[in-house]
Amino acid sequence: MKTNEEWKAWGKDDPLYGVASWAGRRCGKDNEWADVEFYDLGRSDWRDFSARWDCYGYNRDSCLEIGCGAGRITKQLCEKFQEVHALDVSIDMINYAQRNVTGNNVTWHVTDGTSIPLQDSLVLSVFSSHVFQHFPSEEDGLSYFEEIYRILKPGGTMMIHLPLHDFPSVNRKFSKLARYLYSFFLVLTSVKADIRRWQMRRGGRKYMHGISYEAPQLYEKLKGIGFDKIEFVNFPMQSNDDLHSCVFATKT
Ligand SMILES: C[S@@+](CC[C@H](N)C(=O)[O-])C[C@H]1O[C@@H](n2cnc3c(N)ncnc32)[C@H](O)[C@@H]1O
């Protein structure tokens, strides 16, 4: 995945700001993240996430976390689940997490960013936060869902946090135009991303790519893969009062 490049750089230079890019919190600034605040933020965010997952229903035996970063949420998952698998594309993120997440029920995996290095039907739960929004394109996210389906046991559920959008459906011509303009915008952002990566390789500022998923298209794709009981949920997080969206689904 093209985006692996910037995530390896964030993991190496500033893992905590790479994960929680709050103003003034960069490494070396007066108010840089302290470990204790960073992991407290994880506790608070997990409280919000798990409250919604509790309503949907999930099993606490085994969980895979996709894009564990510095272990902000992994620390919480280790307390909730008997067995945790945490994966990331950045070995430096994983090293940081390993120093701070001390549970002996977690196994760490480095991934190439497209596949999940686990056997079929291994876990009953899959969680991810602030990761699917950073893939190069929606298609990359959609193929990751096939991998999730493969490694989930029957009866297992996923909670994936990701930005969602839809086009206004009040007028068909208008929605068609909006979709067309949006596809043009995506081409431009992809070119911009290539330029920013090129600059980064030459010592320029680090880049962070962002995308969002069209909800009805994602719904159809998940159904096509075989997922059942698909639900989209929006809720505010206590930590920043922003609205966040998640998709839940079950492998029956
Ligand atoms: C914004 S951080 C979020 C970390 C963690 N989920 C959290 O909420 O604290 C995004 C993480 O996803 C990882 N990542 C990016 N692309 C990935 C991919 N294709 N597969 C797995 N992890 C990925 C990055 O290396 C980074 O650690």
The ligand as a Tripos MOL2 file, in Angstrom:
@<TRIPOS>MOLECULE
LIG
   27    29     1     0     0
SMALL
NO_CHARGES

@<TRIPOS>ATOM
      1 C1         -4.0200    7.0710   13.3390 C.3       1 LIG1
      2 S1         -3.1780    5.6160   13.7850 S.3       1 LIG1
      3 C2         -4.3850    4.7960   14.8220 C.3       1 LIG1
      4 C3         -3.7610    3.8370   15.8130 C.3       1 LIG1
      5 C4         -4.7530    3.1030   16.7400 C.3       1 LIG1
      6 N1         -5.7220    2.3850   16.0030 N.3       1 LIG1
      7 C5         -5.4220    4.0730   17.6840 C.2       1 LIG1
      8 O1         -6.6150    4.4060   17.4810 O.co2     1 LIG1
      9 O2         -4.7750    4.5000   18.6100 O.co2     1 LIG1
     10 C6         -3.2340    4.6250   12.3170 C.3       1 LIG1
     11 C7         -2.4060    3.3380   12.4550 C.3       1 LIG1
     12 O3         -2.7500    2.4620   11.3730 O.3       1 LIG1
     13 C8         -1.5740    1.8940   10.8560 C.3       1 LIG1
     14 N2         -1.8400    1.5220    9.4580 N.ar      1 LIG1
     15 C9         -1.8830    2.3430    8.3850 C.ar      1 LIG1
     16 N3         -2.1750    1.6330    7.2820 N.ar      1 LIG1
     17 C10        -2.3310    0.3480    7.6710 C.ar      1 LIG1
     18 C11        -2.6470   -0.8550    6.9870 C.ar      1 LIG1
     19 N4         -2.8380   -0.8700    5.6720 N.pl3     1 LIG1
     20 N5         -2.7460   -2.0060    7.6970 N.ar      1 LIG1
     21 C12        -2.5310   -1.9890    9.0430 C.ar      1 LIG1
     22 N6         -2.2210   -0.8910    9.7440 N.ar      1 LIG1
     23 C13        -2.1230    0.2710    9.0670 C.ar      1 LIG1
     24 C14        -0.5300    2.9950   11.0120 C.3       1 LIG1
     25 O4          0.7930    2.5210   10.9640 O.3       1 LIG1
     26 C15        -0.9130    3.5720   12.3640 C.3       1 LIG1
     27 O5         -0.2470    2.9170   13.4020 O.3       1 LIG1
@<TRIPOS>BOND
     1     1     2 1
     2     2     3 1
     3     2    10 1
     4     3     4 1
     5     4     5 1
     6     5     6 1
     7     5     7 1
     8     7     8 2
     9     7     9 1
    10    10    11 1
    11    11    12 1
    12    11    26 1
    13    12    13 1
    14    13    14 1
    15    13    24 1
    16    14    15 ar
    17    14    23 ar
    18    15    16 ar
    19    16    17 ar
    20    17    18 ar
    21    17    23 ar
    22    18    19 1
    23    18    20 ar
    24    20    21 ar
    25    21    22 ar
    26    22    23 ar
    27    24    25 1
    28    24    26 1
    29    26    27 1
@<TRIPOS>SUBSTRUCTURE
     1 LIG1         1 GROUP 0 **** ****
